[in-house]
Amino acid sequence: MALRIIEVLSAIVVCSSVSGSSSSLSSFVPNALMGAATTYYVSPTGSNSNPGTFAQPWRTITYAVGSSSPAPENSTIYVQAGDYGNENVVVRKDGLKLIGYHTKPGDQPAILANSMLPVVDFEPMHQPLLRGANRSSGIGINLQGRAGVTVLNFNITNYAYGVSAGNTNQNFKEGHLISNVNVSQIGNPTAGYSGLGISLGSMGTRFSNGVSVRNCMIVNAAAEGLSINGDQNAVDNVKVYNLETVGAASTDYYVLICGSHNLVQNSMISRAPGSSHNGHGFTIKSNASQVVDNNLPYPTINPQFNVIRRCVAFNLGESYVVRHRGVRNNTFENNKAFGAGSDSNCQGNGIVIRDGASQNKFVNTLVENACSGVRFNDTVEDGDTGPSPTGHPGARNVIDGISVRNTYYGINFNSYSIPSDAGANLISNSTFERVRYVFGVTRRATVMRYRNIVFMGTLGVLPPDVGGFRTGTYSADIVPSQFTSCTFTNIAGGIPPGF
């Protein structure tokens, strides 16, 4: 029957040729009949001199995706579970599908990001493992300059970078898929800022657009966990942990976004108490510290219209944060933040608005057992570097439907590092319960508004004789005219007249 099909197709080609048509055999013959291999295999027991078949696989992933490999663009390369050692995999062709497997090609290894506890020492029998020589050098998988690459089911440990992507063309759409790729022990643990877990671009120099990252785990990346520098990227079910508490080895940024129209959802970040860095959590930040402060010739990136939803943060100095004047119109919804205690040595803050970020929304957020439910502060970043900084007041940020319980401050106007005015922002339809101080005011807060809020008390917070309605240098900025339809009950020491 197969012979008959080929004969018929050959006759079609002959007839087309005689009639002067430009049709060719490739127009009619299915790929299966063409004989061109588009699926290849890699195994720890293979050899790069093999043809790359299932029976005779290649030995290294580096060769399989390299420029000298016979695998053309858009090929599928299956990689058997095992320890591949210190490979620095550089993908040289677009459209490759690099797929790890457990026991047979196409199976799905367990999704480590679905486990409750982070896995630091990955098991090479689970799925392919890349093990770098040391944490100060190398890139596990390098996708820079490529488009449309799929990377599924890989573990990466002991490199400077786990996965690195990005193109120098700001408008180039990469369109990668990165799924069940887990990285650990990334970056020099003795350096102050070293190690990127999954890096999609780099602020102002490389850009990643249209990338999907899902079901990934990042453990002990000593600078940044997941960084997104570009537009229209989607993140789902990613977990970033820092477990290191010795020396400088501590994740600084857990999820960092410098771009627009990105979505991060169903994800979790966690910082071990006592880590050397307080930790920036789900952070939307411009590149002003490079372009403005350091006067570097990079394109200005002002992140807008990003969405972070259904995420959880544990013990982050800044759980959900917007930072710099150009950061506007971003939405945080249905998120949770948990700290590590609400005493005077408290760790963890929920919502953080800083450095002039404006017109952002925080909706339905839970903050528990932390230092602050909501924190406003300003710094000398984003061009505010003069001897008498005027500060960056934020404007029209909306915090709605939040629940704050058992925190040291309910709302914290913090003076780090400039005591400028916090700006005209609204907190509404919310509940503050068992907060030591309803307001901490070491930064000006003259034009804030509060509407339909229930302040359910400071009494009952241990020790019960400490706490109250407001504390700090600028406490007098909190005045009755800022409040509409708010109630105050069980406040230690009572509330000032007029409230």
C-alpha positions in Angstrom: 0.0 0.0 0.0 2.8 2.4 0.9 4.5 1.6 -2.4 1.2 2.4 -4.2 1.0 5.8 -2.5 4.5 6.7 -3.5 3.8 5.7 -7.1 0.7 7.9 -7.2 2.5 10.8 -5.7 5.4 10.3 -8.2 2.8 10.4 -11.1 1.4 13.6 -9.8 4.9 15.2 -9.8 5.5 14.0 -13.3 2.2 15.3 -14.5 2.8 18.6 -12.8 6.2 18.9 -14.4 4.9 18.1 -17.9 2.1 20.7 -17.5 4.6 23.4 -16.4 3.3 23.6 -12.8 5.7 24.7 -10.1 4.4 22.0 -7.7 6.9 19.7 -6.1 6.9 16.5 -4.2 7.2 18.4 -0.9 3.9 20.0 -1.6 2.1 16.6 -1.4 4.2 14.2 0.6 3.6 14.1 4.4 6.6 14.6 6.6 6.5 11.0 7.6 7.2 10.0 3.9 9.9 12.6 3.4 12.4 10.6 5.5 13.9 13.8 7.1 14.4 13.2 10.9 13.0 15.9 13.1 13.3 14.1 16.4 16.6 13.3 18.2 17.7 11.8 21.4 20.4 12.4 24.1 21.5 10.0 26.8 24.3 9.9 29.4 25.3 6.6 27.8 25.3 8.0 24.2 28.0 9.4 21.9 28.2 12.6 19.9 29.4 10.5 17.0 26.1 8.6 17.0 23.3 9.6 14.6 21.1 10.8 17.5 18.4 8.2 17.2 16.7 6.6 20.1 18.8 3.5 19.7 22.0 5.5 19.2 21.6 8.8 21.1 24.0 11.7 21.4 25.9 12.2 24.6 25.7 15.9 25.3 22.9 18.4 25.3 25.4 21.1 24.1 26.1 19.2 20.9 22.4 18.4 20.3 21.4 22.1 20.3 24.7 23.5 18.9 25.5 24.8 15.4 27.3 21.7 14.3 24.4 19.4 15.2 22.4 17.9 12.3 19.2 18.7 14.1 17.5 21.5 12.1 15.4 24.3 13.5 12.1 23.3 15.0 13.4 19.8 15.9 12.4 17.9 19.0 15.3 16.7 21.2 14.5 14.3 24.0 17.0 14.1 26.8 17.0 11.1 29.2 17.2 11.6 32.9 20.7 11.6 34.3 23.6 13.7 35.5 25.1 15.6 32.5 27.7 17.4 34.6 29.2 20.8 33.8 27.6 21.5 30.5 27.0 25.2 29.5 24.2 24.6 27.0 24.0 27.3 24.3 21.0 26.9 22.0 22.1 27.9 18.5 18.9 27.3 16.5 15.4 28.7 16.7 12.3 26.6 17.4 14.0 23.7 19.1 12.0 21.6 21.6 14.4 20.4 24.4 12.4 17.9 26.5 13.7 16.0 29.4 12.1 12.7 30.4 12.1 10.2 33.2 11.8 6.7 31.8 10.6 7.1 28.3 10.4 10.0 25.8 7.3 12.0 26.2 6.6 11.1 29.8 6.1 13.8 32.4 8.4 13.8 35.4 7.0 15.0 38.7 6.5 18.8 38.9 8.9 19.8 41.7 7.2 23.2 42.1 4.1 21.4 43.3 5.9 20.0 46.3 5.4 21.7 49.6 9.1 21.8 50.5 11.9 23.1 48.2 14.4 20.6 46.8 18.0 21.8 46.9 19.9 18.7 45.8 18.0 17.6 42.7 17.9 13.9 42.0 19.4 13.2 38.5 17.3 10.1 38.1 14.2 12.3 38.2 15.0 14.3 35.1 18.1 15.6 33.3 20.5 17.4 35.6 23.1 20.1 34.6 25.7 20.4 37.4 28.1 23.4 37.1 31.7 23.5 38.2 31.0 26.3 40.7 28.4 28.9 41.5 30.5 31.8 40.3 30.5 31.0 36.5 28.6 29.6 33.7 25.1 29.5 32.4 23.1 26.2 32.6 20.9 26.9 29.5 21.6 30.0 27.4 18.7 31.0 25.1 20.0 34.5 24.3 19.2 35.6 20.8 17.0 32.7 20.0 13.2 32.5 19.3 10.5 29.9 19.9 12.6 27.5 22.0 10.8 25.1 24.4 12.7 23.8 27.5 10.8 21.2 29.5 11.8 19.1 32.5 15.4 20.1 33.5 17.2 20.6 36.8 20.1 23.0 36.9 22.5 23.6 39.9 25.8 25.3 40.7 26.1 28.0 38.0 26.2 31.8 37.9 23.0 31.7 35.9 20.4 29.0 35.7 18.6 30.0 32.5 19.4 33.2 30.6 17.4 34.6 27.7 17.0 37.9 25.9 17.6 39.8 22.7 19.2 43.1 22.1 16.3 44.1 19.9 13.7 45.6 22.3 10.8 44.6 20.0 11.9 41.0 19.2 9.4 38.4 20.3 11.2 35.4 21.7 8.2 33.3 22.5 10.0 30.7 24.6 8.3 28.1 26.8 10.1 27.2 30.0 8.3 24.6 32.1 9.3 22.4 35.0 12.8 23.8 34.9 14.3 24.0 38.4 17.4 25.8 39.5 19.3 25.8 42.7 22.6 27.1 44.3 23.0 30.0 41.8 25.6 32.7 42.2 28.7 33.3 44.3 27.6 32.9 47.9 30.4 35.2 49.2 29.6 38.1 46.8 27.1 40.9 47.6 25.1 40.5 44.4 25.7 37.4 42.3 23.5 34.8 40.7 20.4 34.9 38.5 18.0 31.9 38.6 15.8 32.4 35.5 16.7 35.6 33.8 14.6 36.9 31.0 16.7 39.7 29.6 18.6 42.3 31.5 17.5 45.8 32.4 18.0 48.1 29.3 20.4 45.8 27.4 18.4 42.6 26.6 14.7 42.1 26.3 12.5 39.0 26.5 9.0 39.3 25.0 6.2 36.7 24.9 7.9 34.1 27.1 5.9 31.6 29.2 7.4 30.3 32.4 5.4 27.8 34.4 5.8 25.1 37.0 9.4 26.1 37.9 11.3 26.2 41.2 14.2 28.5 42.0 16.2 27.9 45.2 19.1 30.0 46.6 19.7 32.3 43.7 22.1 34.8 45.4 20.9 37.9 43.6 17.7 37.4 41.6 15.2 34.5 41.5 13.0 35.2 38.4 13.7 38.5 36.6 11.6 39.7 33.7 12.9 42.4 31.4 10.4 42.8 28.6 6.7 42.7 27.7 3.8 40.2 27.4 5.5 37.4 29.4 3.4 35.0 31.4 4.4 33.3 34.7 2.3 30.6 36.3 3.1 28.4 39.4 6.7 29.5 40.0 8.2 29.2 43.5 11.3 31.1 44.6 13.0 30.2 47.9 15.9 31.6 49.8 17.1 29.2 52.4 20.6 30.6 52.9 21.4 32.7 56.1 25.2 32.6 56.2 27.2 35.6 54.9 26.2 37.5 51.8 24.4 34.6 50.2 20.8 35.8 50.1 18.3 36.4 47.3 17.8 40.1 46.8 15.0 40.2 44.2 12.6 37.3 44.2 10.4 38.2 41.2 11.4 41.3 39.4 9.5 42.9 36.5 10.9 45.7 34.3 8.4 45.8 31.4 4.8 46.0 30.5 1.7 43.8 30.1 3.3 40.9 32.0 1.3 38.4 34.1 2.5 36.6 37.2 0.0 34.3 38.9 -0.4 31.4 41.3 3.2 31.8 42.5 5.0 31.8 45.8 8.1 33.3 47.3 9.7 32.6 50.6 12.7 34.1 52.5 14.3 32.4 55.5 14.3 34.6 58.6 17.8 35.9 59.3 18.8 36.1 55.6 21.4 38.8 55.0 19.0 40.7 52.7 15.5 41.7 53.7 14.3 40.7 50.2 12.3 42.5 47.5 9.3 40.3 46.7 7.0 40.6 43.7 8.6 43.8 42.5 7.6 46.1 39.6 10.5 48.5 39.0 11.8 50.8 36.3 15.4 51.0 35.2 15.8 54.5 36.5 18.7 53.6 38.7 20.7 52.8 35.5 19.3 55.4 33.1 18.7 58.3 35.4 21.0 57.8 38.4 24.0 56.4 36.6 23.3 58.2 33.3 23.7 55.1 31.2 22.7 55.1 27.5 19.9 52.5 27.9 16.3 52.9 26.7 14.0 54.0 29.5 11.7 51.3 30.7 8.6 52.4 32.7 6.6 49.3 33.6 2.8 49.6 33.1 -0.2 47.3 33.0 1.4 44.4 34.7 -0.8 42.0 36.8 0.2 40.0 39.8 -2.6 37.8 41.2 -3.2 34.9 43.5 0.4 34.9 44.8 1.8 34.3 48.3 4.9 35.9 49.9 6.5 34.7 53.2 8.7 37.0 55.2 9.7 39.4 52.5 10.9 42.9 53.4 8.7 44.1 50.5 6.1 41.5 49.5 4.3 43.4 46.8 6.0 46.6 45.6 5.9 49.3 43.0 9.0 51.4 42.7 9.9 54.6 40.8 7.9 57.4 39.2 7.4 55.7 35.8 5.7 52.7 37.4 2.0 53.2 36.8 -1.3 51.4 36.1 -0.2 48.0 37.5 -2.6 45.7 39.4 -2.1 43.4 42.3 -5.1 41.3 43.2 -6.1 38.4 45.5 -2.6 38.1 47.0 -1.3 37.1 50.5 1.7 38.1 52.6 2.9 36.6 55.8 5.7 37.9 58.0 7.8 36.4 60.8 6.5 38.3 63.8 5.0 41.6 64.7 7.1 42.6 67.7 9.7 45.5 67.6 12.1 43.2 65.7 9.4 42.4 63.2 10.3 41.1 59.7 8.1 41.4 56.6 6.0 44.1 55.0 2.9 43.6 52.8 2.2 46.3 50.3 5.0 48.7 49.6 4.7 51.9 47.5 7.9 53.8 47.0 9.8 56.4 45.0 6.8 58.1 43.4 5.0 55.1 41.9 1.5 56.2 41.0 -1.9 55.0 39.8 -1.4 51.4 40.9 -4.0 49.1 42.4 -3.8 46.6 45.3 -7.1 44.7 45.6 -8.1 42.0 48.1 -4.7 41.5 49.8 -4.2 39.7 53.1 -1.2 40.7 55.3 -0.6 38.8 58.6 2.0 38.6 61.3 4.3 41.2 59.8 6.0 44.5 60.4 3.6 46.6 58.3 0.4 46.0 56.4 1.0 48.9 54.0 4.3 50.9 53.8 5.1 54.1 51.9 8.7 55.2 51.6 11.0 57.2 49.3 14.7 57.0 48.4 17.3 59.0 46.4 16.8 56.8 43.4 15.2 57.9 40.2 17.0 61.2 40.0 16.4 62.5 43.5 20.1 62.9 44.3 20.4 66.5 45.3 21.7 67.8 48.6 18.1 68.7 49.7 15.9 66.1 47.9 12.3 67.2 47.2 11.2 63.6 47.2 8.8 61.7 45.0 5.2 61.7 46.3 3.1 59.0 44.8 -0.4 59.8 43.4 -3.7 58.0 43.0 -2.6 54.6 44.2 -5.6 52.7 45.4 -5.5 50.0 48.1 -8.9 48.4 48.3 -10.4 45.5 50.2 -7.3 44.5 52.2 -7.2 42.7 55.5 -4.3 43.4 57.9 -4.0 41.3 61.1 -1.3 41.2 63.8 1.2 43.6 62.5 3.4 46.2 64.2 2.1 49.0 62.0 -1.1 49.0 60.1 0.0 51.8 57.8 3.6 52.8 57.9 4.8 56.1 56.5 8.5 55.3 56.7 11.4 57.8 56.5 13.8 55.5 54.6 15.6 57.4 53.2 13.7 60.6 52.5 10.9 62.0 54.7 9.0 63.5 51.7 5.2 63.5 51.6 3.6 60.1 50.7 1.3 61.7 48.3 -2.5 61.6 47.5 -3.4 57.9 47.8 -6.6 56.1 48.9 -7.1 53.1 51.2 -10.7 51.9 51.2 -13.0 49.1 52.2 -10.5 47.4 54.4 -10.0 46.0 57.9 -7.1 46.4 60.3 -7.1 44.1 63.3 -4.7 43.7 66.2 -2.1 46.1 64.9 0.3 47.5 67.5 0.1 51.0 66.0 -2.6 51.9 63.5 -0.2 54.5 62.0 3.5 54.8 62.1 4.4 58.3 60.7 8.1 59.2 60.3 7.4 60.4 56.8 4.9 63.2 55.9 1.4 62.0 55.0 -0.7 65.1 54.6 -3.0 64.3 51.7 -3.8 60.6 52.2 -7.5 59.5 52.2 -9.1 56.6 54.1 -12.7 55.5 53.3 -14.9 52.8 54.8 -12.2 51.2 57.0 -12.7 49.3 60.2 -9.8 49.7 62.6 -10.5 46.9 65.1 -8.0 47.7 67.7 -4.5 47.6 69.1 -5.4 46.0 72.5 -4.5 42.3 72.8 -1.3 42.7 70.9 1.5 41.6 73.2 2.6 43.3 75.4 -0.8 44.9 75.8 0.4 48.1 77.4 2.4 49.1 74.2 0.8 50.5 71.1 -1.8 53.1 70.1 -3.4 55.1 67.3 -0.4 56.8 65.9 3.3 57.2 66.5 6.3 59.0 64.9 7.6 62.5 64.1 4.7 63.4 61.8 1.9 61.9 63.7 0.0 65.2 63.5 -0.4 64.6 59.7 -3.1 62.0 60.5 -6.2 64.3 60.8 -9.9 63.6 60.9 -10.6 65.3 57.5 -8.8 62.4 55.8 -11.3 59.8 57.0 -14.7 59.0 55.6 -17.0 56.3 57.1 -14.3 54.8 59.2 -14.7 53.2 62.7 -12.2 52.8 65.5 -12.7 50.3 68.3 -10.4 49.0 71.1 -7.5 51.4 70.4 -4.9 51.5 73.2 -4.9 54.9 74.8 -7.9 56.0 72.8 -8.0 58.1 69.7 -7.4 61.9 69.4 -10.3 64.2 69.5 -12.4 64.6 66.4 -12.0 61.1 65.0 
